[in-house]
Amino acid sequence: MSDNIQDGQQSYSEDSIKVLEGLEAVRKRPAMYIGDVGERGLHHLIQEVVDNSIDEALAGYCRNIMITLHADGSCSVADDGRGIPVGPHPVKKISTLEVVMCTLHAGGKFDKNTYKVSGGLHGVGVSCVNALSSDMTVTVEREGKMYQQLYKMGVPQGPVTEIGTSKRTGTKVQFWPDASIFKTVEFRWDKVSDRLRELAFLNPDITITLADERDGQKEDFAFRGGLVDFVRYVDAATTALMKPVLMQGVHTSESGIETVVDICFEYNSNYSETLLSYVNNINTAEGGTHVSGFRSALTRTLNAYAGANNLVKKDVNLTGEDFREGLTAIVSVKVAEPQFEGQTKTKLGNGDVEGIVRSIVNEELAKALDANPTTAKRIIEKATLAAEARLAAKKSREMVRRKSALESATLPGKLADCSLRSPEDTEVYLVEGDSAGGSAKQGRDRRFQAILPLKGKILNVHKARLSKILENEEVRTIFTAIGVGFGDDFDIAKCRYGKIILMADADVDGSHIRTLLLTLFYDYMPDLIHAGRLYIAQPPLFKIKKGRQEYYAYNESERDEIITRIRREKAERKAARSGQAVEEVEEIIEEGATADGIVISRFKGLGEMNPEQLWATTMNPETRTLLQVTIENAAEATHVFDTLMGEKVEPRREFIERNAQYVRNLDV
């Protein structure tokens, strides 16, 4: 918390807090408010609390935010902002702090005199966190005093109490997630740190500190270079062809409302585009008007520069696609009243923002190009090579497009299609190897399950141009079978299946194949991921047999649990016959036959399973386990894909060494 009470505190008073509706039904239907009650929903609680502190930072009143993962399972978020007002609320006639903590959609972000812009994913606010916590303690320092209020499951345990004096200002929220609501209440360092790092890049004036009392980890996230540092972080595993170009501008409307635009980009030696966009610190995974404004201005301004300086032949027409090859860009805007649309409500719809961004980029980029002619020439040269490759790939693209549009009778010969045609009722398995593909074809439910066997490892699309990618038979087959197209031709409405399931062996080669497939979808069909259509099958690792009974385990802990259960049941039966106490269950776990007749075998690959086993363990919707592929943090996902699939070896080696401790099953 800050050492001095800051000026301007009068603008953030009890009258600033607007109440929209009461706190109801959050505990009954938590998924409606935070997405789910799994790991993602749990970590969303931290985001909601941190968002309040970030709003204070956007308003200019907060410089430091401290997040602590406590040993007792709680999390605390402390900032040095102005502190939540504690006096009587003009409407509710109770402490304003209590209104904020116990009323859904109550807060300063609804009063534009308090916050000109604000973040928060859904506006449910810290009151939702309070409702889903078994306990919460809020401490406020403002106006020379320190106040505190305690809550249980969103219910105040007493009035706001003055507990001391203070020369600082700020708010500290500590909460204990309710174990009766969440599937897990254990916070993960990596999930918390990824989002905090992103926020620190987007807000270069603040320092965010994350501390973990459980293992002593501590890290400061402070990036004074802002988006320049962000671009360099995302591109760390690639070779940059230039220095990042930063473009900034502020547009003020006639009514005095400001729109702040911050954009940074550079080109690298890769062939794919990486564009991360944000509105008020919210990642807009589906883009929107700010992205279209940037892209159109980039194409127009670079083309104008190339023409004015005779950098391209007259018969060469550079398109937006050419200028996007190898582009890494961060587009961040601050908008007073953002309007979101799209499937996941992460697509900006404000029409005026497109023109504002386009105008600022046109002006700022033109200045940057004139000031750096060598860089400008390098950009145009790269786009020219991309144009040549685009023309070379045109025939392959048209062939894939034609095949995708044909009826099922002319779909890839290796595809065993299903009889149902409605995408919402069907699914396709992309299966590693002909052997496993054969078992899957025999074991599937032909009505709704299609099987596409893949031979070997597909091309690493992260390091290849489209012309090269479309020469790869397996990649073409995948594009044709799914039917959505790719790049500018992508159309999710043409997707032939409701679920696309990757099924590979649980070994090193299988992991590599999954990563190659994930890279293909992330680079060329990301909207399938955003729409929640991509899944990873979870075949079992072990078969445990005792007499005629067979059990399947998906990891070591399940294997141990099954064996212990079998042995305990045997011991209980023996004790019942003899009238003696149950003996201690032996905990020795080994592969192969054991002394008590339990046979443990480990599956080395999908091909070892017969069709009945594959159906029962991996393909039957009633018994299988599927992992849905999601992109919770686009920046971190891009960084990981560049590290694993990019050209630099050293970052990949460091990543593997850093994460080796988390590997549970490794076949060498």
ChimeraX attribute file (.defattr): number of C-alpha atoms within 10 A of each C-alpha:
attribute: neighborCount
match mode: 1-to-1
recipient: residues
	/A:1	22
	/A:2	18
	/A:3	11
	/A:4	15
	/A:5	21
	/A:6	17
	/A:7	9
	/A:8	10
	/A:9	16
	/A:10	11
	/A:11	12
	/A:12	18
	/A:13	18
	/A:14	20
	/A:15	17
	/A:16	22
	/A:17	25
	/A:18	19
	/A:19	18
	/A:20	12
	/A:21	10
	/A:22	13
	/A:23	19
	/A:24	13
	/A:25	12
	/A:26	20
	/A:27	19
	/A:28	10
	/A:29	14
	/A:30	19
	/A:31	13
	/A:32	12
	/A:33	19
	/A:34	23
	/A:35	13
	/A:36	16
	/A:37	21
	/A:38	15
	/A:39	16
	/A:40	15
	/A:41	19
	/A:42	25
	/A:43	20
	/A:44	20
	/A:45	21
	/A:46	20
	/A:47	22
	/A:48	23
	/A:49	25
	/A:50	26
	/A:51	21
	/A:52	24
	/A:53	29
	/A:54	30
	/A:55	24
	/A:56	25
	/A:57	22
	/A:58	22
	/A:59	15
	/A:60	15
	/A:61	24
	/A:62	25
	/A:63	21
	/A:64	21
	/A:65	26
	/A:66	19
	/A:67	25
	/A:68	18
	/A:69	24
	/A:70	17
	/A:71	12
	/A:72	9
	/A:73	14
	/A:74	18
	/A:75	21
	/A:76	21
	/A:77	23
	/A:78	23
	/A:79	28
	/A:80	26
	/A:81	31
	/A:82	30
	/A:83	29
	/A:84	28
	/A:85	25
	/A:86	23
	/A:87	16
	/A:88	16
	/A:89	22
	/A:90	14
	/A:91	13
	/A:92	11
	/A:93	10
	/A:94	15
	/A:95	17
	/A:96	26
	/A:97	26
	/A:98	26
	/A:99	26
	/A:100	23
	/A:101	27
	/A:102	25
	/A:103	23
	/A:104	22
	/A:105	25
	/A:106	24
	/A:107	27
	/A:108	25
	/A:109	23
	/A:110	19
	/A:111	15
	/A:112	14
	/A:113	12
	/A:114	22
	/A:115	22
	/A:116	20
	/A:117	25
	/A:118	29
	/A:119	23
	/A:120	20
	/A:121	18
	/A:122	11
	/A:123	18
	/A:124	19
	/A:125	26
	/A:126	26
	/A:127	25
	/A:128	28
	/A:129	30
	/A:130	31
	/A:131	27
	/A:132	28
	/A:133	25
	/A:134	19
	/A:135	21
	/A:136	27
	/A:137	17
	/A:138	22
	/A:139	22
	/A:140	30
	/A:141	29
	/A:142	24
	/A:143	18
	/A:144	13
	/A:145	15
	/A:146	21
	/A:147	21
	/A:148	21
	/A:149	20
	/A:150	20
	/A:151	22
	/A:152	18
	/A:153	20
	/A:154	24
	/A:155	16
	/A:156	18
	/A:157	13
	/A:158	10
	/A:159	14
	/A:160	21
	/A:161	13
	/A:162	15
	/A:163	13
	/A:164	11
	/A:165	13
	/A:166	17
	/A:167	15
	/A:168	22
	/A:169	26
	/A:170	26
	/A:171	25
	/A:172	23
	/A:173	20
	/A:174	23
	/A:175	25
	/A:176	22
	/A:177	27
	/A:178	21
	/A:179	13
	/A:180	11
	/A:181	18
	/A:182	18
	/A:183	14
	/A:184	16
	/A:185	19
	/A:186	15
	/A:187	20
	/A:188	13
	/A:189	14
	/A:190	9
	/A:191	16
	/A:192	17
	/A:193	19
	/A:194	16
	/A:195	18
	/A:196	23
	/A:197	22
	/A:198	20
	/A:199	23
	/A:200	24
	/A:201	24
	/A:202	26
	/A:203	22
	/A:204	17
	/A:205	18
	/A:206	22
	/A:207	20
	/A:208	23
	/A:209	21
	/A:210	20
	/A:211	20
	/A:212	18
	/A:213	13
	/A:214	12
	/A:215	10
	/A:216	9
	/A:217	11
	/A:218	13
	/A:219	12
	/A:220	16
	/A:221	19
	/A:222	20
	/A:223	22
	/A:224	16
	/A:225	13
	/A:226	19
	/A:227	28
	/A:228	21
	/A:229	17
	/A:230	23
	/A:231	24
	/A:232	17
	/A:233	14
	/A:234	23
	/A:235	24
	/A:236	16
	/A:237	22
	/A:238	21
	/A:239	14
	/A:240	18
	/A:241	16
	/A:242	15
	/A:243	14
	/A:244	19
	/A:245	19
	/A:246	19
	/A:247	20
	/A:248	16
	/A:249	17
	/A:250	15
	/A:251	16
	/A:252	11
	/A:253	9
	/A:254	7
	/A:255	6
	/A:256	8
	/A:257	15
	/A:258	16
	/A:259	21
	/A:260	21
	/A:261	22
	/A:262	21
	/A:263	21
	/A:264	20
	/A:265	22
	/A:266	22
	/A:267	28
	/A:268	20
	/A:269	16
	/A:270	23
	/A:271	20
	/A:272	20
	/A:273	19
	/A:274	24
	/A:275	19
	/A:276	22
	/A:277	26
	/A:278	23
	/A:279	27
	/A:280	23
	/A:281	24
	/A:282	19
	/A:283	21
	/A:284	25
	/A:285	23
	/A:286	19
	/A:287	21
	/A:288	23
	/A:289	20
	/A:290	28
	/A:291	26
	/A:292	16
	/A:293	22
	/A:294	23
	/A:295	20
	/A:296	16
	/A:297	23
	/A:298	20
	/A:299	18
	/A:300	17
	/A:301	20
	/A:302	23
	/A:303	21
	/A:304	13
	/A:305	18
	/A:306	19
	/A:307	13
	/A:308	10
	/A:309	11
	/A:310	10
	/A:311	15
	/A:312	17
	/A:313	10
	/A:314	8
	/A:315	6
	/A:316	10
	/A:317	11
	/A:318	21
	/A:319	16
	/A:320	17
	/A:321	16
	/A:322	22
	/A:323	23
	/A:324	22
	/A:325	22
	/A:326	23
	/A:327	21
	/A:328	23
	/A:329	27
	/A:330	23
	/A:331	24
	/A:332	25
	/A:333	25
	/A:334	23
	/A:335	20
	/A:336	17
	/A:337	14
	/A:338	18
	/A:339	14
	/A:340	16
	/A:341	16
	/A:342	14
	/A:343	11
	/A:344	13
	/A:345	15
	/A:346	22
	/A:347	24
	/A:348	24
	/A:349	18
	/A:350	17
	/A:351	13
	/A:352	12
	/A:353	25
	/A:354	21
	/A:355	17
	/A:356	21
	/A:357	30
	/A:358	22
	/A:359	16
	/A:360	22
	/A:361	26
	/A:362	20
	/A:363	14
	/A:364	16
	/A:365	19
	/A:366	17
	/A:367	12
	/A:368	15
	/A:369	18
	/A:370	12
	/A:371	11
	/A:372	10
	/A:373	13
	/A:374	11
	/A:375	19
	/A:376	19
	/A:377	17
	/A:378	14
	/A:379	22
	/A:380	20
	/A:381	15
	/A:382	20
	/A:383	24
	/A:384	21
	/A:385	13
	/A:386	23
	/A:387	21
	/A:388	13
	/A:389	16
	/A:390	18
	/A:391	12
	/A:392	14
	/A:393	19
	/A:394	14
	/A:395	13
	/A:396	18
	/A:397	21
	/A:398	11
	/A:399	14
	/A:400	21
	/A:401	20
	/A:402	13
	/A:403	21
	/A:404	26
	/A:405	16
	/A:406	12
	/A:407	8
	/A:408	16
	/A:409	8
	/A:410	11
	/A:411	19
	/A:412	17
	/A:413	11
	/A:414	14
	/A:415	21
	/A:416	20
	/A:417	24
	/A:418	19
	/A:419	13
	/A:420	16
	/A:421	14
	/A:422	13
	/A:423	15
	/A:424	13
	/A:425	13
	/A:426	21
	/A:427	23
	/A:428	23
	/A:429	26
	/A:430	23
	/A:431	25
	/A:432	25
	/A:433	21
	/A:434	16
	/A:435	17
	/A:436	24
	/A:437	26
	/A:438	18
	/A:439	20
	/A:440	31
	/A:441	21
	/A:442	16
	/A:443	19
	/A:444	22
	/A:445	15
	/A:446	16
	/A:447	14
	/A:448	20
	/A:449	23
	/A:450	24
	/A:451	23
	/A:452	27
	/A:453	23
	/A:454	23
	/A:455	14
	/A:456	13
	/A:457	16
	/A:458	18
	/A:459	21
	/A:460	16
	/A:461	24
	/A:462	24
	/A:463	17
	/A:464	14
	/A:465	17
	/A:466	22
	/A:467	17
	/A:468	15
	/A:469	21
	/A:470	23
	/A:471	14
	/A:472	13
	/A:473	13
	/A:474	19
	/A:475	19
	/A:476	20
	/A:477	22
	/A:478	21
	/A:479	21
	/A:480	23
	/A:481	25
	/A:482	17
	/A:483	25
	/A:484	22
	/A:485	25
	/A:486	18
	/A:487	13
	/A:488	8
	/A:489	10
	/A:490	18
	/A:491	15
	/A:492	16
	/A:493	9
	/A:494	14
	/A:495	21
	/A:496	22
	/A:497	25
	/A:498	19
	/A:499	21
	/A:500	24
	/A:501	24
	/A:502	22
	/A:503	27
	/A:504	26
	/A:505	25
	/A:506	21
	/A:507	17
	/A:508	13
	/A:509	16
	/A:510	19
	/A:511	13
	/A:512	15
	/A:513	24
	/A:514	23
	/A:515	16
	/A:516	21
	/A:517	21
	/A:518	21
	/A:519	22
	/A:520	21
	/A:521	18
	/A:522	19
	/A:523	19
	/A:524	21
	/A:525	20
	/A:526	21
	/A:527	19
	/A:528	22
	/A:529	18
	/A:530	19
	/A:531	14
	/A:532	16
	/A:533	18
	/A:534	22
	/A:535	19
	/A:536	19
	/A:537	22
	/A:538	20
	/A:539	28
	/A:540	25
	/A:541	22
	/A:542	20
	/A:543	17
	/A:544	23
	/A:545	19
	/A:546	15
	/A:547	9
	/A:548	5
	/A:549	8
	/A:550	12
	/A:551	15
	/A:552	21
	/A:553	19
	/A:554	16
	/A:555	14
	/A:556	14
	/A:557	10
	/A:558	14
	/A:559	21
	/A:560	17
	/A:561	13
	/A:562	16
	/A:563	24
	/A:564	17
	/A:565	13
	/A:566	17
	/A:567	19
	/A:568	17
	/A:569	14
	/A:570	16
	/A:571	17
	/A:572	17
	/A:573	13
	/A:574	15
	/A:575	14
	/A:576	12
	/A:577	9
	/A:578	10
	/A:579	10
	/A:580	10
	/A:581	11
	/A:582	16
	/A:583	13
	/A:584	9
	/A:585	15
	/A:586	10
	/A:587	11
	/A:588	9
	/A:589	14
	/A:590	12
	/A:591	13
	/A:592	14
	/A:593	14
	/A:594	12
	/A:595	7
	/A:596	9
	/A:597	11
	/A:598	21
	/A:599	18
	/A:600	22
	/A:601	16
	/A:602	15
	/A:603	17
	/A:604	14
	/A:605	19
	/A:606	27
	/A:607	20
	/A:608	14
	/A:609	19
	/A:610	16
	/A:611	20
	/A:612	14
	/A:613	18
	/A:614	23
	/A:615	22
	/A:616	17
	/A:617	22
	/A:618	21
	/A:619	26
	/A:620	14
	/A:621	11
	/A:622	9
	/A:623	11
	/A:624	16
	/A:625	17
	/A:626	18
	/A:627	12
	/A:628	15
	/A:629	17
	/A:630	17
	/A:631	15
	/A:632	15
	/A:633	15
	/A:634	20
	/A:635	23
	/A:636	18
	/A:637	16
	/A:638	20
	/A:639	18
	/A:640	17
	/A:641	20
	/A:642	23
	/A:643	24
	/A:644	21
	/A:645	19
	/A:646	23
	/A:647	17
	/A:648	15
	/A:649	12
	/A:650	11
	/A:651	18
	/A:652	19
	/A:653	12
	/A:654	12
	/A:655	13
	/A:656	15
	/A:657	10
	/A:658	10
	/A:659	9
	/A:660	10
	/A:661	8
	/A:662	8
	/A:663	8
	/A:664	8
	/A:665	12
	/A:666	8
	/A:667	8
	/A:668	6
